[in-house]
């Protein structure tokens, strides 16, 4: 009997020894999915078999390699990685389940244990940093509710967030950076009437406390920006809405955020993210122009910039290029959510950008803007419902990064060639005159312009050369 017990003990010790060797070698496929595995502190490999993604050039057939994005390559005097400043969105990459308005979740990653515990939150965070390291990305973004579970009270919720953020700081080290943080003010039932625009004072106060904490942890993690997305800041019907009062409340909320930013010494940029609708019928930050007007009305134009998202642009009836240009010429282009929608689907599908033409137009604006820092290109995009392999997470980001990199290459060639800028210059050359200079300087009144019109023949209006402009553009794709 004693011999048997010793044999069993020896066998157990041998198994434990093998497990330790295996863990040290980084061989386990993933962290064991059970609540007793203490995986919050587990440091194994989440993506075994996935190498660090490298640049192999356009002829590569390797789907786990970049064809166009070469991080250290210089384009127009700046490294590609500095033009784009790519960022991984924690909520879509690690919290998206494939659920949609008509179907249940379709994917559960191998490291998930079915809980929203603190241990699970820490495990996801470790997966995040392994992912961005293998992808070769320096930045990440998060909502407070993505990375830490709610507690029974606000105090407990904040404590949970502090614990996860402490680990995030450790995992970031000096190698990775937080592009931006934000507070999730739309999913909880308390925000069904909005947050800053809620008709309930207690909800307004709760939202303020949540943003205060999110600003503080973003600052703690060295975040370079902080984003406000008013997911439910709007209305379903004006019949029960005091729109003027709600807009005033939203402005007061943002003023308080500016004050707290300065109080804690946060030097990052505050960003507003326009979106026209969904989930509300009408959201107050409808598009870039509407948001710029709001900022001017309330004297906030110098305190905020915009985070433009392509899918939101198309939902508002504009092109992504239009929204970016509107933000740029208003001096408020701050950052960019790199995604797109589907013309045949009526909601915010958040697909990875794969359209080379659109990417080229986007990069034309970014180049004209002199870059996008301290903002970046954040992949606010998720896998399709039918894509369920862990490998798909890498493939989707690789395609998105390659598409934008190809757009940068195309835009740089267009600018260096000069044909398109010259076509635009010629179109407006009549204003490159003495009278044109007076008009643009605000020194030509209607009386003087009337005299010119009375003493001139019928104006000859030249061709706009739209087809030629499109031909030139297409020749560089």
N, C-alpha and C positions, 0 to 999 in steps of 0.2 A: 504493500500500500504506500509506504514511504517512497519507495523507488518510483512508483507511478506518479506521485505528487511532484517529485523532483523532475521527472521527465516532462510533465505538463508545464512546470515552472520554466524549465530550460527552453521548451518550445515557445512559450509566451515571450521570454526574453529575446529569443532569436527573431521572432516576428517583429517585435518592437525595434530591434536593431536594424532589420531590413527596411522598416518604414522610415527610420531616421535617415538611413543612407539614401533612400529614394527621395525623401523630401529635400535633403541637401543637394541632390543632383538636379532638382527642379523637374523631376519626371512625372509627378502625379498630374493627371489631366485637369484637375481642378480641385478646389477646396471641397471636402466632403459636405454634402448638403444635409446637415442635421443641426439641430439647435445646441447640441452638446459638444460640437467640434471646436469651439473657441476660435472660429475663423476670423473674428474681428482683428486679431493680432497675427493671423496666418500670413506668411510671407512666401508662399509657393508661387507657382506660375499659373496664371489664369488663361493664357493663350499659348499653350504648348504647340509646337509645330509651326507657329507663325513667326517668321524671322523679322528683324528690323527692316522696314521697308526702305529700299534704296532706289536711286535714279538709274535706269538702264537705257533710256533713250527711246525714241519713237518706234524703233524696229523691234523692241522687246515683245515677246509673246507671254511673258510672265505676268499673270494677273495680280500678283502681289509685289509689283514694282511700279515706280513712277516712269511714265513715258515722256512727260513734258515738264514736270515740276522738279527742278534741280535747285535745292535750297540755297546753295552758296553762289550760284551763277549770277553775275551782275547784268541787269537790264537797265539801260538809261541811268547808269551811275549808282544803282541801288541793288542790293541782293534781292533775289526773288522772295526769300523768306521775310524780308523787311517790307516789301511792297504789300504782301498779303497778311502777315501776322495771323496765321491760321489758328483757330481755336475749336476745341471739341465741346459740344453742348452736352452736359451731364444728363439733362432730363430726357433727351431723345435717345442718346446712345445707351444709357444704362437703366432708364426707367420706362421706356416705351415698351408696350407689350403686344403691339399689333392690333389692339382693339380699335374698332371704328364705330360710328353711330349705328351700325347694323349687325355688329358681330362681336363675340367675346375675344379675349386675348388668344393669340396664336403662338406666342413664343415665351419661354422661360429660360433664361441663361443658366448654364450648369452650376454656377456659384450661388444661385438664389435658393433660399430655404423656405420660401413661402411666407416669411414674416416681414415686418417692418421694424425690427428691433434695432437697437444701437449696434449690436454685433454685425447685423446684416448691413447696416449703413456703412460701417467701417470696411467691411469686405468689399462693397461696391466701390468705395473710394480707392482702395488698393488696386482694384481692377482698372479703374479709370487711369491711374498714373502709369500702370504697365502698358495700357493701350496707347496713350499719347506718346510714351517713350518709343514704343515700337513703330508708331506711325511717323515719328520724327517731327512732332508738333510741340511748341513751347507753351501754348496757352490753353486754358479751359474756362468754362463758364458754368454757373449754377444758379438755381433758385434755392432759397432757404429750405423749402419743403422737400426738395429733391434729395438733399444729402443727409437730412436728420429727421427722425420721426417726431410727431407732435407728442407732448405730454398731456397730462390731465389738466394742467393749468398753464398759463403763459410763462410763469416762472420755470416750471419743469421743462416746457418746450425750449426756452432759452438755454437752459442747462444742457439739454441734449445737443443743441446746436453748438454750444461751446466745446463740448467733448469731441464732436466730429471735426470741428474746425481746427482744434489743436492737432489732431492727426493729419489733417490736410496741410497744415503748415510744415509739419515734419516731412511729409511725403513730397511737398513742393521743393524743399531745399532751395538751392540757388539755380537749379536747372529749369524749373517750370514756373509759370507765372499765371496769375488770375487776370484774365482780360476784363471780366466784369462779374459782379454778383447782382442779385435782385431778390425782392420779396415776392412770393407767389400770393397774389391778392385776388384770386378769382375762383378757385376750386371749392373752398369751404362754403357751406350753406350760409354762413354769416355774411358772405359777400354777394348774395344773390341780387341785391340792389346796387351793387358797386362797393367801392372801398372809400376813396376820397370823395366820391359823389353819392355815397349812401344817404338815404333819407333818415337814417338812424344815427344819432350822435355817438352812441356807445360803439358802433361799428367803426365810425370815423376814428375814434380814439384808439381802438384796438389796432386798426391798420397803421396808425401813426407809430404805435409801439413796435409793431412788426418791422416797419421800414427803418426805424431807429436802430433796432438790433441788426438788421441786414446790412445797413450802412457801416455799422461798427465792425462787423466780422469781415466785410469786404475790405475795409481799411486795415484791419489786423493782418489779412492775408496779402497785403500789398496790391490790391486790385487797382487797375488803371482806369476803370470806369465803373459807373453804377447805372443800371437801366431801370426805367419805369415803363412797364407795359400795362396799360389800363384795360385789362381784359373785359371788365364789366363796367368801365367808366363811360356810361352812355345811357340810352333809354330804349324801351320797347314801344312806348307810345307817349306822345306829348300830352295826352288827355290827363294823365296823373303825374306829370313831371314839371317841376319849376326849373327849366333849363338854365336860366340866368343864375339862379341861386346855386345850382350844382356846379356850374363852371367857376363861379366865385369860390366855392368851397375847394375845388380842385386846385385853383391857384394858391389859395392860402396853405394848402397841404404841401405844395411844391416849394413855396416860400419857406415853410418850416424845415423842409428837407435841406434846402440851401443853407439855412442858418445852422442846422446841426452838422452838416458837412464841414463848415468852417470852424465850428466849435471843437470838433474832434481832430482837426488838422488834416482831414482827408483832401488830398490834392488831385484826386481823379476827376474825370469828366462825368457830369450827370447827363444821361441820355434819355430821350423820350422815343418810344417806338410806335409810329403811326400804324393804325389798322382800322379799316372802315366799319366792319361789322363782324358777327360771329364771335362770341355768342350773343351779343346784343344786336338789336336791329340797327342801331346807329351808335357808333362809338365816337367820343368827342375828338380824339386824335385821328380823324378820318384819313388824312394823307399828309404829305410833307407841307404843302401850302397852308392847309387848315391849321396844322400844329404850329407853324411859324407865325401865323396870325395870332393864335392864342398867346404865344410867348411874348409877342410885341405888345399886345393889349395889356398884359399884366406886368410888363417891365421885366420879363425873365429871359429875354433874348440873349443876354450875355452870360447867363448862368447854365443854359442847357444847349446841347446839340442833339442831333437825331440819329437813331439807329434804324437804318432803312432795311426792310426785308422785301425781297423780290415777290414772294407769294402774296404779301399784303398789298404790294403795289398793284398787282393785277386784279385783286379783289376790289380795289378802289376805282378800277377802270383806267388805270394808267400803266405805262410800261415801267419796268424797273429802272431803265435808263432815265426816264422822265423824273422819277422820284429822286434819284441820285443827283441829277442836275439841278433840280429845284432846291435841294438841300445845299448843294455846293455854291450856287450863285447867291444864296442867302447867308453863306458863311457858317452853316450849321451842320455840315456833313461830319458826323462823328464816328460811326461804325457801321457795319454791314452784316446782316444775317444772310449767309450764302445758301439760298434754297430757291425753289421754283414751285409753281403749281401745275395743274393740268387743266387745259382749256375746256375739257369735257366733264370736269368734276367741279361741283359748285361750292366746295369748302376748301379750307386751308390745309392742303395735303402735305405740305412741308417735304417735298421731294428734293433729292440732291440735284444740284445744277449740272446739267450735261449738255446744254445748248452752247456751242462754240460762238455763235453769232452774238447771243446775249452776253456771254462772258467778255467778249471783245468790247462791246459797248460799255459794259460796267467798268472795265479797266481803262477805257478812254477817259472816263470821268475821274477815276482814282488818280491817274497820271496828271490830269489837269489840276487836281486838288493838291498835288505834291506828295501824295501818299495818304494813308488813312490813320496813321499813329496819332494819339495813343489808342485809337480804336483798332479793329481788325476784322478779319473775315471769319465769323463764327458760324459753324455748321449747325444752324438751327434746322436740322433736317433729320428724317428718320427713315429707317428701312421700310420697304413696302410690307404690307401685312403678310404677304406670301413668302417673304425672305426670312428664313428662320435659322440659318447657320451662323455660328459665331464668326466664321470667316467673312460673311457678308458685311459685317461691321467695318472691316478693313477695306474691302472692295469698294463699298459705297464712298468712303472718305477718299480713297485713292482716285476714284473717278472724279469726284468733286474738285479735288486739289489739282488734278491734271487739267480739267476743263478751264479753271480759272487761270492756271499757269499758261495754258495755250492762248487764252484771251489776252494776257499780259504781253506775250510775244507778238501777237497780231497787232495789238494797239501800238506797241513800240515801233513796229515797222511802218504802220500807217502814219505815225507822227514824224518819223525820220524821213519817209518818202516826201511828205509835204503836199501831195496832190489834193487831198481832201481839205486841209486847212486853207490852201490857196483858193479852192473853189468857193469856200465860205467867205474868204476875204473879198474876192471879186464881187460876190453877190451884194455886199454892203458898201462897195467902194464909192458910191455917190455921196455917202456921209463923210468920206475922207476929203472934205472940201472945207472952205472957210465957213460956209453956211452950216454945213453938217457939224462942225466943231462948236458953233454957237448954240445949235439945238442941243447937243449932248452936254454942253456946259450950263444949260438952262437959261441962256441969254437971248433966245429968239422968241418974241411974243407973237401973238396972232396978227397984229397990225403989220409987222415986218414980213411975216410969212405970206400974208395976203398980197402984199406988193409984189413978192416974187412970183406968186401964182398968176397975178394979173398980167405980168410982163413976160410970161413964158408960154410956149406952145403946149399943146396937149402932151402930158408925160408919155414917154415911150417906156413901157415896162418890159424888161428883159426876161428871158427864161430862167426858171428856178433851177434847172438842171438836176432835178431829183433823180432821174434814172441814171445820170452820169455819177452822181454821188453814191448811189447804191451799187453801181458797177465797180467803182473804185473800192468801196468797202468790201464787197464780196471777193474781190481779187486778192485780198490779203488774209482771207480765212483759210 
